[in-house]
Amino acid sequence: MTNANQWAVKADRIIDGTIGPVLNDGVVVVDGDRIASVGPQSTTVLPRDVYAFDAGNRTIMPGMIDAHVHMLSTGGNSGGDESRAMSDHQAILQGAQNSLMALKSGLTTVRDCGDRNFLSLTLRDSIASGQIPGPRMLCSGPVITSTAGQLWWNSIECDTTDELRHAVRTLVKNGVDFIKMMGSGGNATPGSNPEASQYDAEGYYAVAEDAHRMGKKVAVHVHGVEAIRMAVDAGMDTLEHVPFRADGTIKYNDQIVQDIVDKGLIVSLAMPATWYRLTEEDMRDTRAHPGHLWETRYDSIRRMHAAGVKLVVSSDQGSTGTRIDELPLLAAFLVNDVGLPAADVIYGMTGLSAEALGMEDQIGTLEPGKLADILILDGDPLADIGALKNVQKGILGGQTVASEGAINLH
């Protein structure tokens, strides 16, 4: 009799999410919601009652993680305006639709970096309880920003250190998984300045200190050099965007980058399609950044990678022209146009992303004891990164949730 809780999958290639060598002719054994073993087919002895299927000339890899999304947003070409115009009811339905699209594209975990009225937590809990299908979610709830600052309409507005500490505590009380702070202004908010910090150094330290005291990581939105500097000094866990904007251009800073490396901080690229796919003519959102910054940012990414910065590949889904199912497009751009190694890009959306979320002991790599979040791809993404778009089967916690573009609702 077959053990329904145990099964195995074989394939020509296994990418385990650690930047280790590819395992050729490998097999992954799953027991319940966990990985039981990963190894060569030639030396792995499967119990008689374990159902095993052979994926053949396909690739097995961990489920993809997008560490910077906005699940309640549309990602249309004027995404900011569209999202602001939605009611709460429309926003939660948009989140449900994005959840389905995420699974179909191979996303098994997402980190929601800013919502409205804590609605993303409702979506998170509905998915976790099995009410609706979707990826595992970590949520920040509303962002912390200054009065009239970046995303002020969906935020907790704070201007003093006491207000910042109170906001962190309020977010934790409401059940968020981490804290999201807007360190600088941004492109999505008229009147905010992407190049200027919204807080002084004391504000950054206050947020980091109180969040860490309560066991929460901090993701900080930083565009300008000044804001990046203060976020690094405060020891923020993940630095979001990090284009080094100053004086209308991008000014890469070697010393800041070295400090990021020395402190082991993570840079989450949070790179929407406005940076790599859309032309200025495509964008109906007039607040998008000037096109002349694009090539300069690509060089800064190359230099950060060469310096040894931990680079998480994340999409900022929900921003202008960026849908939840488009992380593979960003991966392809980083490999084919920016010139990053495919292995590092895949690591940046699997094992390293799990570290950014503080879940490296649970997800991100194919290792015994970890949750069985597994993708089976047609093709080899190390040879052709475009294969990330070819999800033949998606498995979340040992259960098949997507198969050849269809969602498994049971």
C-alpha positions as CSV (number, residue, x, y, z in Angstrom):
1,M,0.0,0.0,0.0
2,T,1.3,3.5,-0.9
3,N,2.0,5.9,2.0
4,A,-0.1,9.0,1.1
5,N,2.2,11.2,3.2
6,Q,5.4,10.2,1.4
7,W,6.3,10.7,-2.2
8,A,9.4,11.4,-4.3
9,V,10.3,13.2,-7.5
10,K,13.2,12.5,-9.8
11,A,14.7,14.8,-12.4
12,D,17.8,15.4,-14.5
13,R,18.7,18.5,-12.5
14,I,18.3,19.7,-8.9
15,I,19.1,23.3,-8.0
16,D,19.0,23.4,-4.2
17,G,19.0,27.2,-3.6
18,T,22.4,27.3,-2.0
19,I,24.7,28.3,-4.9
20,G,26.1,24.8,-4.5
21,P,26.7,22.6,-7.6
22,V,23.8,21.2,-9.6
23,L,22.8,17.7,-8.6
24,N,22.4,15.7,-11.8
25,D,20.0,12.8,-11.8
26,G,18.7,13.6,-8.3
27,V,15.7,12.7,-6.3
28,V,13.8,14.7,-3.6
29,V,11.8,12.7,-1.0
30,V,8.9,14.4,0.8
31,D,7.3,13.3,4.0
32,G,4.1,15.3,4.8
33,D,4.9,19.0,4.5
34,R,8.7,18.5,4.9
35,I,11.6,17.4,2.7
36,A,12.9,14.0,4.0
37,S,16.0,13.7,1.8
38,V,17.7,15.1,-1.3
39,G,20.3,13.1,-3.1
40,P,21.5,11.2,-6.2
41,Q,19.1,8.6,-7.6
42,S,21.9,6.1,-7.7
43,T,22.4,6.1,-3.9
44,T,18.9,6.9,-2.7
45,V,16.9,3.9,-1.6
46,L,13.2,4.6,-1.7
47,P,10.9,2.5,0.5
48,R,8.5,0.3,-1.4
49,D,5.4,2.2,-0.4
50,V,6.7,5.6,-1.6
51,Y,5.1,6.9,-4.8
52,A,7.8,8.3,-7.1
53,F,7.4,10.1,-10.4
54,D,10.1,11.0,-12.9
55,A,10.1,14.5,-14.1
56,G,12.8,13.6,-16.7
57,N,14.6,16.4,-18.5
58,R,13.3,19.0,-16.1
59,T,14.7,21.0,-13.2
60,I,13.7,20.8,-9.6
61,M,14.4,23.9,-7.5
62,P,13.0,25.6,-4.4
63,G,9.8,27.7,-4.7
64,M,10.6,31.3,-5.6
65,I,10.3,34.0,-3.0
66,D,9.5,37.6,-3.8
67,A,10.7,39.6,-0.8
68,H,9.1,43.0,-1.8
69,V,5.5,43.0,-3.0
70,H,2.3,44.9,-2.5
71,M,-0.4,42.3,-2.8
72,L,-3.4,44.7,-2.6
73,S,-2.1,46.7,-5.6
74,T,-2.8,46.3,-9.3
75,G,0.6,46.7,-10.9
76,G,-1.0,48.5,-13.8
77,N,0.8,51.2,-15.8
78,S,-0.6,53.8,-13.5
79,G,-0.5,51.5,-10.5
80,G,-0.2,54.1,-7.8
81,D,-3.3,56.0,-8.9
82,E,-5.3,52.7,-9.5
83,S,-4.5,51.4,-6.1
84,R,-5.4,54.6,-4.3
85,A,-8.7,54.7,-6.1
86,M,-9.8,51.3,-4.9
87,S,-12.0,50.7,-2.0
88,D,-10.9,48.3,0.8
89,H,-13.3,45.7,-0.7
90,Q,-11.8,46.0,-4.1
91,A,-8.3,45.9,-2.6
92,I,-8.8,42.6,-0.8
93,L,-10.3,41.1,-4.0
94,Q,-7.2,42.3,-5.9
95,G,-5.1,40.6,-3.3
96,A,-7.0,37.3,-3.8
97,Q,-6.4,37.6,-7.6
98,N,-2.8,38.3,-7.1
99,S,-2.5,35.3,-4.8
100,L,-3.7,33.0,-7.6
101,M,-1.3,34.6,-10.1
102,A,1.5,34.2,-7.6
103,L,1.0,30.4,-7.3
104,K,0.8,30.0,-11.1
105,S,4.1,31.8,-11.6
106,G,6.0,29.7,-9.0
107,L,5.9,32.0,-6.0
108,T,5.5,30.1,-2.8
109,T,6.4,32.9,-0.3
110,V,6.0,36.6,-0.5
111,R,6.8,39.5,1.8
112,D,4.2,42.2,1.6
113,C,6.0,45.6,2.2
114,G,3.0,47.9,2.8
115,D,-0.8,47.7,2.8
116,R,-3.8,49.7,3.9
117,N,-5.7,49.2,7.1
118,F,-3.9,45.9,7.9
119,L,-5.9,44.1,5.1
120,S,-2.8,42.2,4.0
121,L,-2.9,40.4,7.3
122,T,-6.5,39.3,6.6
123,L,-5.3,37.9,3.3
124,R,-2.3,36.2,5.0
125,D,-4.5,34.5,7.5
126,S,-7.1,33.4,5.0
127,I,-4.4,31.7,2.9
128,A,-2.8,30.2,6.0
129,S,-6.1,28.7,7.1
130,G,-6.8,27.3,3.7
131,Q,-9.8,29.5,2.9
132,I,-8.2,30.7,-0.3
133,P,-5.2,29.5,-2.3
134,G,-2.1,31.6,-2.2
135,P,1.6,31.8,-1.3
136,R,2.8,31.9,2.2
137,M,2.8,35.6,3.3
138,L,4.8,37.8,5.6
139,C,3.2,41.2,6.1
140,S,4.4,44.6,7.4
141,G,0.9,46.2,7.5
142,P,0.9,49.9,6.9
143,V,4.3,51.5,6.4
144,I,5.8,54.1,8.7
145,T,6.4,57.4,7.0
146,S,6.6,61.1,7.7
147,T,3.7,63.5,7.4
148,A,3.1,63.9,3.7
149,G,5.9,61.4,3.1
150,Q,6.2,58.5,0.8
151,L,2.8,56.6,0.7
152,W,1.3,58.8,3.4
153,W,-2.2,57.8,2.4
154,N,-1.7,54.1,3.5
155,S,0.6,54.6,6.5
156,I,1.2,55.6,10.1
157,E,2.6,59.2,9.8
158,C,5.3,59.9,12.3
159,D,7.6,62.9,12.7
160,T,9.2,62.5,16.1
161,T,11.2,59.7,17.7
162,D,8.5,59.1,20.2
163,E,6.0,58.8,17.4
164,L,8.2,56.3,15.6
165,R,8.6,54.1,18.6
166,H,4.8,54.2,19.2
167,A,4.2,53.2,15.6
168,V,6.5,50.2,15.8
169,R,4.7,49.0,19.0
170,T,1.3,49.6,17.4
171,L,2.3,47.5,14.4
172,V,3.5,44.7,16.5
173,K,0.4,44.8,18.6
174,N,-1.7,44.3,15.4
175,G,0.2,41.2,14.4
176,V,2.6,42.3,11.7
177,D,5.5,40.0,10.8
178,F,8.1,42.8,10.3
179,I,8.3,46.6,10.2
180,K,8.5,48.6,7.0
181,M,9.9,52.1,7.3
182,M,10.1,54.8,4.6
183,G,13.5,56.2,5.1
184,S,13.4,58.5,2.1
185,G,10.8,60.0,-0.2
186,G,9.8,58.1,-3.3
187,N,8.5,58.2,-6.8
188,A,4.9,57.2,-5.9
189,T,4.1,60.3,-3.8
190,P,4.0,63.8,-5.3
191,G,5.9,66.2,-3.0
192,S,8.1,63.6,-1.4
193,N,11.8,63.8,-2.3
194,P,13.4,60.5,-3.2
195,E,16.9,62.0,-2.6
196,A,16.2,63.2,0.9
197,S,15.9,61.3,4.1
198,Q,12.6,61.7,5.9
199,Y,14.2,61.2,9.3
200,D,17.4,62.0,11.2
201,A,19.8,59.3,12.5
202,E,18.0,59.1,15.8
203,G,14.8,58.1,14.0
204,Y,16.4,55.2,12.3
205,Y,18.0,54.0,15.5
206,A,14.7,54.2,17.3
207,V,12.9,52.1,14.8
208,A,15.6,49.5,14.6
209,E,16.0,49.3,18.4
210,D,12.3,48.9,19.2
211,A,11.6,46.5,16.4
212,H,14.6,44.3,17.3
213,R,13.6,44.4,21.0
214,M,10.3,42.8,20.0
215,G,11.9,40.3,17.7
216,K,10.9,41.9,14.4
217,K,13.1,42.7,11.4
218,V,13.0,46.1,9.7
219,A,12.8,46.7,5.9
220,V,13.7,50.3,5.1
221,H,12.9,52.0,1.8
222,V,15.9,54.1,0.8
223,H,16.6,55.9,-2.5
224,G,18.9,58.7,-1.5
225,V,22.5,58.4,-0.5
226,E,21.8,60.2,2.8
227,A,19.0,57.9,3.8
228,I,21.0,54.8,2.8
229,R,23.9,56.0,5.0
230,M,21.7,56.4,8.1
231,A,19.9,53.1,7.5
232,V,23.2,51.2,7.3
233,D,24.5,52.9,10.5
234,A,21.4,51.9,12.3
235,G,21.7,48.2,11.2
236,M,18.5,47.9,9.4
237,D,17.9,44.3,8.3
238,T,17.1,44.8,4.7
239,L,17.7,47.9,2.6
240,E,15.0,48.3,-0.1
241,H,15.9,49.7,-3.6
242,V,19.3,51.4,-2.8
243,P,19.9,53.2,-6.1
244,F,22.1,55.9,-4.5
245,R,20.2,58.9,-5.8
246,A,21.7,62.4,-5.3
247,D,21.7,65.7,-7.2
248,G,19.4,64.4,-9.9
249,T,21.5,61.4,-10.8
250,I,23.0,58.2,-9.2
251,K,26.1,58.5,-7.1
252,Y,27.5,55.1,-6.1
253,N,29.2,55.2,-2.8
254,D,32.1,52.7,-2.2
255,Q,32.3,53.3,1.6
256,I,28.6,52.7,2.2
257,V,28.8,49.6,0.1
258,Q,31.8,48.3,2.1
259,D,29.9,49.0,5.3
260,I,26.9,47.0,4.0
261,V,29.2,44.1,3.3
262,D,31.0,44.4,6.6
263,K,27.7,44.4,8.6
264,G,26.3,41.6,6.5
265,L,23.2,43.6,5.6
266,I,20.9,42.6,2.8
267,V,20.0,44.8,-0.2
268,S,16.6,43.9,-1.6
269,L,16.6,45.4,-5.1
270,A,12.8,45.9,-5.1
271,M,13.1,46.7,-8.8
272,P,9.8,47.4,-10.6
273,A,9.4,47.3,-14.4
274,T,9.9,51.0,-14.6
275,W,13.6,50.3,-14.1
276,Y,14.0,47.7,-16.8
277,R,11.1,47.0,-19.0
278,L,8.8,50.0,-19.5
279,T,9.7,52.9,-21.7
280,E,8.8,56.4,-20.5
281,E,6.1,56.4,-23.2
282,D,4.6,53.2,-21.7
283,M,4.2,54.8,-18.3
284,R,1.0,56.7,-17.6
285,D,2.3,57.3,-14.1
286,T,4.0,60.7,-14.4
287,R,5.7,60.3,-11.1
288,A,8.0,57.6,-12.3
289,H,11.7,58.3,-12.2
290,P,13.6,59.9,-15.1
291,G,14.7,57.4,-17.7
292,H,18.3,58.7,-17.7
293,L,18.8,57.0,-14.3
294,W,18.3,53.5,-15.7
295,E,21.7,52.7,-17.1
296,T,23.5,54.3,-14.1
297,R,21.6,52.1,-11.7
298,Y,22.4,49.0,-13.7
299,D,26.1,49.8,-13.2
300,S,25.6,50.3,-9.4
301,I,24.0,46.8,-9.2
302,R,27.0,45.3,-11.0
303,R,29.4,47.0,-8.6
304,M,27.4,46.0,-5.5
305,H,27.5,42.4,-6.7
306,A,31.2,42.5,-7.4
307,A,31.8,44.0,-3.9
308,G,30.0,41.0,-2.3
309,V,26.7,42.6,-1.3
310,K,23.9,40.2,-0.5
311,L,21.5,41.0,-3.3
312,V,17.9,39.8,-3.0
313,V,16.0,39.7,-6.3
314,S,12.6,41.3,-5.5
315,S,10.1,43.0,-7.8
316,D,8.2,45.8,-5.9
317,Q,5.1,44.2,-7.4
318,G,2.2,46.6,-7.4
319,S,4.3,49.5,-8.5
320,T,4.0,51.0,-12.0
321,G,3.7,48.2,-14.6
322,T,4.7,45.4,-12.3
323,R,2.5,42.4,-11.8
324,I,2.9,39.6,-9.2
325,D,3.8,37.0,-11.9
326,E,6.7,38.9,-13.4
327,L,9.6,38.1,-11.0
328,P,11.1,35.8,-13.7
329,L,11.2,38.8,-16.1
330,L,13.3,40.7,-13.6
331,A,15.6,37.6,-13.2
332,A,16.0,37.4,-17.0
333,F,16.9,41.1,-17.2
334,L,19.5,40.9,-14.4
335,V,21.2,37.9,-16.1
336,N,20.9,38.9,-19.8
337,D,21.2,42.7,-19.6
338,V,22.9,43.6,-16.3
339,G,25.2,40.5,-16.5
340,L,24.8,38.9,-13.1
341,P,25.4,35.1,-13.0
342,A,22.3,33.0,-13.2
343,A,23.2,31.0,-10.1
344,D,23.4,34.2,-8.0
345,V,20.1,35.5,-9.3
346,I,18.4,32.2,-8.5
347,Y,20.0,32.3,-5.0
348,G,18.7,35.9,-4.7
349,M,15.1,34.7,-5.0
350,T,15.5,31.5,-3.0
351,G,18.0,30.8,-0.2
352,L,19.1,34.5,0.2
353,S,15.5,35.7,0.2
354,A,14.6,33.2,2.9
355,E,17.5,34.7,5.0
356,A,16.1,38.2,4.4
357,L,12.7,37.1,5.8
358,G,14.3,35.4,8.8
359,M,13.0,32.0,7.5
360,E,16.3,30.4,6.4
361,D,15.7,27.5,8.7
362,Q,12.3,26.8,7.1
363,I,12.3,27.6,3.4
364,G,14.5,28.8,0.5
365,T,16.6,25.6,0.0
366,L,16.0,22.0,-0.7
367,E,17.3,20.4,2.5
368,P,16.0,17.7,4.8
369,G,13.7,19.1,7.5
370,K,12.7,22.2,5.5
371,L,9.2,22.9,4.2
372,A,8.6,21.2,0.9
373,D,8.3,24.2,-1.3
374,I,9.3,22.9,-4.7
375,L,9.1,23.9,-8.4
376,I,9.4,21.6,-11.4
377,L,10.5,23.6,-14.4
378,D,10.7,22.8,-18.1
379,G,14.3,23.5,-19.1
380,D,17.4,24.6,-17.2
381,P,17.4,28.1,-15.7
382,L,21.2,28.1,-15.3
383,A,21.6,27.7,-19.1
384,D,18.6,29.9,-20.0
385,I,17.2,32.0,-17.1
386,G,13.9,32.3,-19.1
387,A,13.1,28.8,-18.0
388,L,11.9,30.3,-14.7
389,K,8.7,31.2,-16.6
390,N,8.1,27.5,-17.4
391,V,6.6,26.2,-14.2
392,Q,5.3,22.7,-14.9
393,K,4.4,22.1,-11.2
394,G,4.3,24.2,-8.1
395,I,4.4,22.5,-4.6
396,L,3.8,24.4,-1.4
397,G,4.3,22.6,1.9
398,G,4.2,19.2,0.2
399,Q,0.9,19.9,-1.6
400,T,0.6,20.5,-5.4
401,V,-0.9,24.0,-5.8
402,A,-0.3,24.6,-9.5
403,S,0.2,22.3,-12.4
404,E,0.8,23.4,-16.0
405,G,-0.7,26.8,-15.4
406,A,-3.8,25.6,-13.5
407,I,-4.4,26.1,-9.8
408,N,-5.2,23.2,-7.6
409,L,-8.0,24.4,-5.3
410,H,-8.0,21.4,-3.0
